[in-house]
Amino acid sequence: MTRRSWTTEEQRAWLLLQTKAFIEARDSGAIAEWRGRTYQKWFEQFPEPEPTAEQVQAANGDVEGAKEKAIQKRKTQVVTWFQNHNRGLGSGAGGYKILPLCKS
């Protein structure tokens, strides 16, 4: 049984379209700039819903605090998605090499 995805099909398609930019940023060392741009585009495309009553209660009644916590959680999910779905993919300049398990 597989885990239920946190993304909708539309969100997953959007993430897949951003993969090339992620790999380029990772390989060039510009990941911080990439994150900022990606978060901005993500929240423009998929605004975070207002916090639920349970989220507000968990934030001691602070609606803005609950919303910020939800946004931070989503940012973590977005960047983790890219890391998990792009392991071992690179431009060829990185450290992705075949281990020499057999002697020649």
N, C-alpha and C positions, 0 to 999 in steps of 0.2 A: 504494500500500500504506500502510495506517495503522499508527501505532505501537501497540504492545500497551499497554493501560492498566495502571496499577499497582493499580487498585482491582478488587475483586470487584463483581458486580452488586449485592449487598447493601450494600456500602460506597458505591457510586455513588448508590444510592437514598437512603441516609442523608445524603450530602453534598447532594443536590438538595433534601432537606427543610429543610436549614439555610440555604439560599440567601437567603430573605427576611431572616433575622436578620443575615446578613452585610451585605446591602445597607443595612439600617437602621443598623448599627453604622458602616459606612464613611461613610455620608452624614451621620451625626451626630458623627463624630469619636471614637467609642467603640470603635475597632478593637482596642485593647490588651485591654480587658475582654472583648470578644467572643472574642479568641484564647484567653485563659485558660479561659473556659467551654467553648469548642468543643474544645480539646485534652482537657480533663477528660472531657467526654462521649464523645469519640472513643475514648479509651483504656479507658473503662468498657465501651463497646460492642464494641471491637475491640482487645483486649490485644495488645501486641507480643509475638511469639513469642520464645522463648529464642534467644540468638545461636547461629549455626552455628559449627562448628569453625574455619572459614575466618575468620569475623568475629572470633573470640577470638584467633586467631593474629595477625591484622592489628592487634589491640589489645595486642600483646605479652603475651598470656596473661591479660589483665585482663577477666574475664567481665563485671563491672559496667561497665567502660569501654566494652566492645563493645555492651552493652545500651543504654547512654546514647547512644552514637553512632547506633544504629538508631532510637531514639526521636526524636532530633533530626532525623534524615533524614525520618522520617514526619511530624513537625510541619511541616517545610518543604514536603513534598508536599501536605499538607492545605491549608495557607494558599495555596500556589501554585495549587492546583486552583480555589479560590474566585476568585482574581484572574484566572485564565485563562478561567474559565467565566462571568464576570460583567462583562466589559469592555463599557463603554458602557451598562450597565443602571444606572439610578439613579432617584431620586425625582422628578427634574425640576428640583431646586434646584441641581444641580451644573453643571459646565462642559460638558455634552454638548450642543453646539449645531451647527447646520448651517452649514458654511462658506459665506460669500457669494461664490460663484465667478462669478456672472453679475451684471452691472450692471443695476439695474432702471431 
